[in-house]
Each structure stands twice: as structure tokens, then as C-alpha cells.
Amino acid sequence: MMKKILYGLTLMAAMASCTEDYKDWASPVNNPQEPTKSVEVSVTSAGSINLANAEESIQLFTPSVVVSDEAVSTYTVELYADAEGARKELTADSEGKVLTVDLQDAVVSLCGARPVERSLFMDITCLTNVAGQSIQNFSKNVAIKITPEAPFIDPAGYYVVGNIDGWTCTRVDDYHMVNNGGDVYENPEFSVTIAAVAGVDPYEVKFVPSSAFKEDGTIENWGIALSALPDVDEIANKGSFSYNNAGGNIKFAAAEGAKFYTIKANLLEGTYEVTSLSFNPFVYFIGATDGWSNAEQKLALTDDSGIYTGYLYCADPNGWGNEFKFQKVPGDWGTEINSGHMTGGISGDFADGGGNFKATAGEGVYYVTLNLNANTLNGIFVNKMGIIGDFNGWGGDVEMTWNATDYCFEATGAGVTANGWKFRINADWGINLGANDSAEPSTVLDDLVANGKNLGVAGNTIKLYPTRKTSDKIYCTVE
């Protein structure tokens, strides 16, 4: 009986509790929403900037931020020359300043290094943090003009002057440093190969721009010569130079057995390098092709190992036999190279003609490798010179025709594009020609080398001049 009474009391208590007011804990708690923060941002362009001699950071724009609460703003800048073209991203601080080196790199990437004023645009994103809220604002198409930092580079080249000619300080063609072609601010390397001078050690020189000379060939303006670094007096075959004749002579050592020295200077980096050569820079082809009278076609020294390569047109217009020799000095039979010198062998499409070399595949162009260290000669007949690239999906070759009058391969209606293409022989990548350049695709057409960079010039009519008959370089034209 007692259990029943207790159960009853418990039930009554439970029923009584249900009559009290209660809160539904399943319903969410609604706190009042904070008002959205308002930020007004405007930017004022720096207008015009010259990066020459700029400090570590530079004012790109001046921001104005209007906000009621304390805020922190950061900026991202997209720099561009064309709304549809490439863009470079920069990070600006709260004052609108960017690192000068980053801005220089961006401008050069978009427009090149030539030190002329460039008209550019900025898309600026401002990210403002206000009391925990992140708010974005945008400023589009903000105009700015920027001049990149770069030294003066004379496109007409530089002359090496010094004790190589007794400091006559005159313009000597054999000492003319020239560029490979194209925009000198995109391809700033100049070079020349000079003959060794007996009794000179060390060599002491300066590099004088063509524009520093008067019409009579003497130097008028020493102030723009390239010299050694200030307070540096050392003998080095590799180093840096100063602009505006700020130092003494550039000195390099004579090398035992050297016949020539190749001098290269990078006018943007301010560096030079001298390489000694114990072989002649070229050997010259002479034979039945031009009646054994003109040593105009030539092979070039690949490096100082004595290997020469190039293309030669071999023919027999007079019925004398398709034969030839080489000369180290054009027209000098005392420097001839004949089949008797090739103790290492003659191979490919060339053979021993009893003193002469013989082209066994008939009239046409041959790719030639002459090794004067191993004394070997190899010739590969060019059955087909082709053009291959992005324009045809890198599949198949546009075949070129040999023009024996102008010593060039020709193709019309090729349709090559700026996206990259090359020359190759016999539909094989084993022997191909591209630009001697660091950029790819390249616009440098005046210096083509084996396994060079893809070419990036669009056109339909292409002419390739491979034999070095009229130039020390293999080159092509595109129209």
C-alpha cells in the first residue's frame, strides 16, 4: 500500500510542474546584428616614375581610407600595359609604396628594359580589416607612367681600344664589338674575336661606344667609355666593368699558345669575359663550286676544342668533280687543310678525293663537322631543310627550296607564328637551328645556332642563309 501512495505523490508533483511557465531551449537565441562597417577608399597615382637611382622602395600611389573605426589596410596591385595582355602582381604597403626591385622587374617583364617612359595601368585591390570584418575595395585602370632603370647601350656597337694597337685610340674594324641583332635591351651581349698581339701581356683596353667617335675615326667623348671598376687594378679574364669611364683599364692576361681572344660584354649586367682560342675562329671552303677561286663559305669554331661546324653548298658547274679543300686564311694556299690531314677519317657523305675532299651525294647543301683536334671530317647531305613549330602542331615540316643564286633556302606561304618554330634537316631533331638568345621564343634572327631557342617572328616568306658566305653568322629573314 505504501508503494502505491508514493507513486501517486510522484505523479502529482510531475503534473504540478507542467503548469509553470517554461522556455523552449530548442529555439535559437537572436542577438542584435552588428551594423556593417563602411570603408571608403580612393587612390591617387604617382603619375610619373623614373626608376633610375630610386631608393629601396618607391611611391606607386597614395591611398586615402575613410572609416569610422580603427582599421588596417593592405594593397595588391596588378600592373599591365594592355587590358587583354599580361599582368604582374605587386604588393604595396599601407602608404602605397612598393619595392623598387619588384617594380623594375615587373616593368621589364611587361615592356622590356629600354630606358624610355612606359604608359601602364594598375588595378588596385584594398583589403581593410575593421573590427574583425574584412572589406574589399577596388580601383581599376589607374594610369601611371614608369621609366625602367637601364644603362645606355649603343646599338652600333663598341670598339676595343688599348695597347692592342699602341693606344692609337682610333676606330679599328677588327676590334668592333657587335650585337647579335634585335633589341639590344633584350639581347645585350656584344662580342668580338681579335687576333693575339705578340709581346702584349697583360692586355689593357677599354670599350668605347661607336657614338663616342668623330667622323674621322678618333675618339671625341671618353666620358661614355666602359672601363674597369673604380679603385680596381687587377688582371682578370672575367669580371665587371663600370660605365662612364669611371675606372682604369680593363686588364686580362695573355694565354700561352693563344692565336685569338674572344671578348664578350653584357651591357645590362655590366660584365665581361675573355676566352683565349688556340684555333682560328673560321676555316674557309674553296673548291669546284666557285671555280677554286673564292674562299667565301666558311665553318665556325664551335669551341676551343678544335671542332668546326656549318653548312656548305657543294657543286660542280664546270665538270671538274665535286671536290674542295679548306683554308685557315682565305686565299692563302699555305694554310690549306686537305684530305691528307684527316688521319682520323673522312665519313658520311664525304670521301677522300686524293688530296681534295669529295662530296659523294652530288650537288647540294651539306651539314659539316670538321675536327682539327682529332683530324676527322664528316658530311651529311641535306635532303630536306624544313620548318616546324607551333603553327603546324610541331608535326611535319614545311619544306624549303635551295636557291643556288642567293645561297639560301626559301619557303613561301609558311604561316609561322610568334608562338615558336625552328629549322631542322632531314625531318629529324638531330640537327636543328634556333636563336642564339636567352629569351624564348626569340626575335633574334641574325645569329642562328644548333639547338638554339625557338624563333618567335610571324610571317609567310622565310629565307635561311646557312653557309656564312655573306656573314659570320647563320641567319634568316621573315616577311
C-alpha positions in Angstrom: 0.0 0.0 0.0 2.9 2.3 0.9 4.4 1.9 -2.7 1.1 2.9 -4.4 0.9 6.1 -2.2 4.5 7.1 -3.1 3.9 6.6 -6.8 0.8 8.8 -6.6 2.6 11.6 -4.9 5.3 11.5 -7.6 2.8 11.7 -10.4 1.0 14.6 -8.8 4.3 16.5 -8.4 5.2 15.9 -12.0 1.8 17.2 -13.2 2.1 20.2 -11.0 5.4 21.2 -12.5 4.0 21.2 -16.0 1.7 24.1 -15.1 4.6 26.5 -14.6 6.0 28.9 -17.3 8.9 27.4 -19.4 11.4 28.4 -22.0 11.7 26.4 -25.3 15.5 25.7 -25.4 15.2 24.4 -29.0 14.6 27.9 -30.3 17.8 29.9 -31.2 19.0 32.9 -29.3 18.7 36.0 -31.5 21.3 38.6 -30.7 21.1 42.0 -32.4 23.2 42.1 -35.7 26.2 44.5 -35.7 25.9 47.1 -38.3 28.1 46.6 -41.4 31.2 48.7 -41.3 31.6 51.2 -44.1 35.0 51.9 -45.7 35.7 54.5 -48.5 38.9 54.0 -50.4 40.4 56.2 -53.1 43.9 56.2 -54.6 46.0 58.8 -56.4 48.6 57.6 -58.9 52.1 58.8 -58.5 51.8 60.0 -62.1 55.3 59.5 -63.4 58.2 57.4 -62.0 61.8 57.2 -63.1 63.4 54.1 -61.6 67.0 55.3 -62.3 68.7 55.8 -58.9 65.5 55.2 -57.0 65.7 54.2 -53.3 64.8 50.8 -51.9 61.1 51.5 -52.1 59.1 53.9 -54.2 55.7 55.6 -54.0 53.4 53.9 -56.6 50.2 55.6 -55.5 48.8 57.5 -52.4 45.8 55.8 -50.8 43.0 57.6 -48.9 40.9 55.4 -46.5 37.9 56.9 -44.7 36.5 54.7 -41.9 34.9 55.4 -38.6 36.8 52.8 -36.6 40.4 51.9 -36.3 41.4 49.9 -39.4 44.3 48.3 -41.2 44.5 48.2 -45.0 46.8 46.2 -47.3 47.1 46.6 -51.1 47.6 44.3 -54.1 48.5 45.8 -57.4 48.1 44.3 -60.9 50.3 46.2 -63.3 49.7 45.9 -67.1 50.1 47.7 -70.4 47.1 46.2 -72.1 43.8 45.1 -70.5 44.0 41.9 -72.6 47.7 41.3 -72.1 50.0 40.0 -69.4 49.8 41.3 -65.8 52.3 41.4 -63.0 51.3 41.4 -59.3 52.9 43.6 -56.7 52.3 44.1 -53.0 52.1 47.6 -51.7 52.3 48.7 -48.1 49.8 50.9 -46.3 51.3 54.0 -47.8 51.1 52.8 -51.4 54.9 52.0 -51.7 56.4 49.0 -53.4 59.9 47.6 -53.5 61.8 49.3 -56.3 63.4 46.0 -57.4 60.0 44.4 -57.8 58.6 47.3 -59.8 61.7 47.3 -62.1 61.3 43.5 -62.7 57.6 43.9 -63.5 58.1 46.8 -65.9 61.0 45.0 -67.7 58.9 41.8 -67.9 55.9 43.7 -69.4 57.7 46.3 -71.6 61.4 45.5 -71.9 64.4 47.2 -70.3 64.9 50.1 -72.7 65.0 53.2 -70.5 62.1 55.1 -72.0 58.8 56.1 -70.4 56.1 53.4 -70.5 52.4 54.1 -70.2 50.9 51.5 -67.8 47.8 50.8 -65.8 47.1 49.5 -62.3 44.2 47.5 -60.9 44.5 48.1 -57.1 42.7 45.9 -54.5 42.4 47.3 -51.0 41.7 44.8 -48.2 40.7 46.7 -45.0 40.2 45.0 -41.6 37.8 46.9 -39.4 36.9 45.4 -36.0 37.2 41.9 -37.3 35.5 42.5 -40.6 37.4 42.3 -43.9 36.2 44.7 -46.6 37.5 44.8 -50.2 37.6 47.9 -52.4 38.8 48.1 -56.0 40.3 50.9 -58.1 40.5 49.9 -61.8 42.5 51.3 -64.7 44.6 53.7 -62.7 47.1 55.2 -65.1 50.8 55.6 -64.4 54.0 56.2 -66.4 57.2 54.4 -65.5 60.7 54.6 -66.9 62.8 51.5 -66.1 66.4 51.8 -65.0 68.9 50.7 -67.6 72.3 52.0 -68.8 72.9 53.5 -72.2 73.6 50.8 -74.8 74.9 51.8 -78.2 73.2 49.7 -80.8 76.0 50.4 -83.3 78.5 48.6 -81.1 81.7 49.2 -79.2 85.4 49.4 -80.2 88.1 47.8 -78.2 90.9 50.4 -77.8 94.2 50.0 -75.9 97.6 48.5 -76.1 96.5 46.1 -78.8 97.2 48.9 -81.3 99.5 51.1 -79.2 96.7 53.3 -77.8 96.1 54.9 -81.2 92.5 55.4 -79.9 91.0 55.1 -83.3 88.1 53.1 -84.7 89.5 49.8 -85.9 87.1 47.4 -87.7 88.9 44.3 -86.5 88.2 45.4 -82.9 84.5 46.2 -83.4 82.3 44.5 -80.7 78.8 43.9 -82.3 75.5 42.6 -81.1 73.7 39.5 -82.4 70.8 41.6 -83.6 67.4 42.7 -82.5 66.7 44.9 -79.5 69.9 45.5 -77.6 68.0 45.7 -74.3 66.5 42.3 -74.9 69.8 40.8 -76.2 72.5 43.0 -74.6 75.6 40.8 -75.3 78.3 42.2 -77.6 81.3 40.3 -78.8 84.4 40.4 -81.0 87.2 38.0 -81.7 90.6 39.7 -82.0 94.0 38.3 -83.1 96.6 37.8 -80.4 99.3 40.6 -80.4 102.9 39.5 -80.0 104.6 40.9 -77.0 101.5 42.2 -75.2 100.9 40.9 -71.7 98.7 41.9 -70.0 96.2 43.3 -72.4 94.9 46.7 -71.3 91.8 48.0 -73.0 88.6 50.0 -72.7 85.3 49.5 -74.7 84.3 52.7 -76.4 80.8 53.2 -77.9 80.5 53.9 -81.6 78.8 57.2 -80.8 81.9 58.4 -79.0 83.9 58.6 -82.2 84.1 61.6 -84.6 83.7 61.1 -88.3 87.5 60.8 -88.8 87.5 57.7 -86.5 89.1 59.3 -83.5 87.5 59.4 -80.0 85.6 62.6 -79.2 83.9 61.6 -75.9 85.8 59.4 -73.5 83.1 60.1 -70.9 80.9 57.2 -72.1 83.6 54.6 -72.4 83.4 51.3 -70.5 86.3 50.9 -68.1 87.4 48.9 -65.1 85.6 49.4 -61.8 86.8 52.4 -59.8 89.8 51.6 -57.5 90.2 48.1 -59.1 93.5 47.4 -60.7 93.7 43.6 -61.4 94.3 41.3 -64.2 91.3 39.1 -64.8 89.8 37.3 -67.8 86.3 37.7 -66.3 84.8 40.5 -64.2 82.7 43.6 -64.1 83.2 47.0 -65.8 82.0 50.5 -65.0 80.0 52.9 -67.2 81.0 56.5 -68.0 84.8 55.8 -67.8 84.7 55.6 -64.0 87.8 53.5 -63.6 91.1 52.5 -65.2 91.9 50.0 -67.9 90.3 46.6 -68.2 93.2 44.1 -68.0 93.4 40.4 -69.0 96.3 38.1 -69.2 97.9 36.7 -72.4 97.4 32.9 -72.7 100.3 30.7 -73.9 99.7 29.5 -77.4 96.6 31.7 -78.0 96.0 32.8 -81.5 92.8 34.8 -80.8 90.8 36.2 -77.9 87.0 36.3 -77.9 85.8 39.2 -75.8 82.1 39.2 -74.7 80.4 42.0 -72.7 76.9 42.1 -71.3 75.9 45.7 -71.4 72.9 45.3 -69.0 74.7 43.2 -66.4 78.0 45.2 -66.6 80.1 42.1 -67.0 82.8 40.9 -69.5 84.6 37.7 -70.2 87.7 36.9 -72.3 88.3 33.5 -73.8 91.6 32.5 -75.5 91.5 30.4 -78.7 94.3 28.3 -80.0 92.3 27.6 -83.2 91.3 30.1 -85.9 87.7 31.2 -85.5 86.8 30.1 -89.0 88.0 27.8 -91.7 87.2 28.6 -95.3 85.7 26.4 -98.1 87.3 26.6 -101.5 86.6 24.2 -104.4 84.8 23.4 -107.6 81.6 25.2 -106.5 83.1 28.6 -107.3 85.9 27.6 -109.7 88.5 27.2 -106.9 88.8 31.0 -106.8 86.7 32.3 -103.9 87.0 31.1 -100.3 83.8 32.7 -99.1 81.7 29.9 -97.5 83.0 29.0 -94.0 82.7 26.8 -91.0 82.8 28.4 -87.5 84.7 27.2 -84.4 82.2 25.7 -82.0 84.5 26.0 -79.0 88.2 25.8 -78.3 88.3 22.0 -78.8 89.0 22.5 -82.5 85.6 21.5 -83.7 84.1 23.5 -86.6 80.5 23.1 -87.9 78.4 24.7 -90.5 76.6 24.3 -93.9 78.4 24.2 -97.3 76.9 24.3 -100.8 78.9 21.8 -102.9 78.5 21.8 -106.7 80.4 21.1 -109.9 79.4 23.7 -112.5 82.5 23.2 -114.6 82.6 19.4 -114.6 85.9 19.2 -112.6 84.5 16.9 -110.0 82.5 17.9 -106.9 85.7 18.4 -104.7 87.0 21.0 -102.3 89.5 21.9 -99.6 89.7 24.3 -96.6 91.9 27.2 -95.9 92.6 28.8 -92.5 93.2 32.1 -94.2 91.0 32.8 -97.2 93.1 32.8 -100.4 96.3 31.6 -98.7 97.2 28.1 -100.0 99.9 27.9 -97.4 97.2 27.4 -94.8 95.2 24.7 -96.7 93.6 21.7 -95.0 93.3 18.7 -97.3 92.4 15.1 -97.1 95.9 14.1 -96.2 95.4 15.9 -92.8 92.4 13.8 -91.9 94.3 11.0 -90.2 91.2 10.3 -88.1 89.0 9.6 -91.1 86.5 11.0 -93.6 82.9 9.9 -93.2 79.3 10.3 -94.1 78.7 11.8 -97.5 82.3 13.0 -97.9 85.2 10.9 -99.2 88.9 11.2 -99.9 89.4 12.6 -103.4 93.2 12.1 -103.5 94.2 15.3 -101.7 90.9 17.0 -102.2 87.7 16.2 -100.3 84.9 14.8 -102.4 81.1 15.4 -101.9 79.7 12.0 -102.8 75.9 12.8 -102.6 76.0 15.2 -105.5 75.2 18.9 -105.8 73.5 20.4 -102.7 74.0 21.6 -99.2 75.8 19.5 -96.6 76.0 19.8 -92.8 79.7 19.6 -92.0 81.7 18.8 -88.9 85.5 19.3 -89.0 87.5 18.3 -86.0 91.1 19.7 -86.2 92.0 18.1 -82.9 91.0 14.5 -83.9 91.6 15.2 -87.6 88.2 14.0 -88.8 85.7 15.3 -91.3 82.0 14.3 -91.6 79.4 15.5 -94.1 75.6 14.9 -94.0 73.7 15.7 -97.2 70.6 17.9 -96.6 67.8 16.1 -98.4 65.3 18.4 -96.8 65.5 21.6 -94.9 62.3 22.0 -93.0 60.4 24.5 -90.8 58.5 23.0 -87.9 56.7 24.7 -85.0 53.5 25.6 -83.1 51.9 26.8 -86.4 51.7 23.1 -87.6 51.5 21.5 -84.2 55.2 20.5 -84.2 54.2 17.7 -86.6 55.7 17.6 -90.0 57.9 20.1 -91.8 57.3 22.9 -94.3 59.9 22.0 -96.9 62.2 24.7 -98.2 63.8 25.1 -101.6 67.5 25.8 -102.2 68.3 29.0 -104.2 71.8 28.5 -105.6 72.0 32.1 -106.8 71.4 33.7 -103.4 72.8 30.8 -101.4 69.6 30.4 -99.3 66.8 28.1 -98.6 63.3 29.6 -99.3 59.7 28.9 -98.3 56.6 30.9 -99.2 53.2 30.6 -97.5 54.8 29.1 -94.4 52.5 30.9 -91.9 54.9 30.7 -89.0 53.6 32.4 -85.8 55.2 34.2 -82.8 54.5 31.1 -80.7 57.7 29.4 -81.7 59.3 27.4 -84.6 62.7 26.2 -85.7 64.6 24.8 -88.7 65.7 21.2 -88.9 67.2 19.0 -91.6 66.0 15.7 -93.0 62.9 15.7 -90.7 65.0 14.9 -87.7 65.7 16.8 -84.5 69.4 15.6 -84.5 70.4 18.7 -86.4 68.3 21.9 -85.9 68.7 25.6 -85.9 67.3 28.2 -83.4 68.2 31.6 -82.0 71.4 32.3 -80.0 69.4 34.0 -77.3 68.3 33.6 -73.7 64.7 34.5 -74.5 62.2 32.1 -75.9 60.5 32.4 -78.3 63.2 34.8 -79.6 63.0 37.6 -82.2 66.8 37.3 -82.9 67.1 36.2 -86.5 70.7 37.3 -87.1 72.5 34.5 -85.2 71.2 31.0 -85.5 72.9 28.1 -83.8 72.5 24.4 -83.4 69.9 23.5 -80.7 69.1 27.2 -80.2 65.9 28.8 -78.8 62.6 28.7 -80.7 62.1 31.6 -83.0 59.1 33.9 -82.4 58.7 36.0 -85.5 55.5 35.6 -87.6 55.4 35.6 -91.4 54.9 33.7 -94.6 58.1 34.2 -96.7 61.2 32.8 -95.0 64.8 32.7 -96.3 67.6 30.9 -94.5 71.2 31.7 -95.2 73.2 28.8 -93.7 76.7 28.9 -95.4 78.1 32.1 -93.8 79.1 33.3 -97.2 78.0 36.9 -96.6 78.0 37.0 -92.8 80.0 35.4 -90.0 76.6 34.2 -88.6 73.9 31.9 -89.9 70.8 34.0 -90.2 67.3 34.1 -91.7 64.7 36.7 -92.8 60.9 36.6 -92.3 58.3 38.6 -94.1 
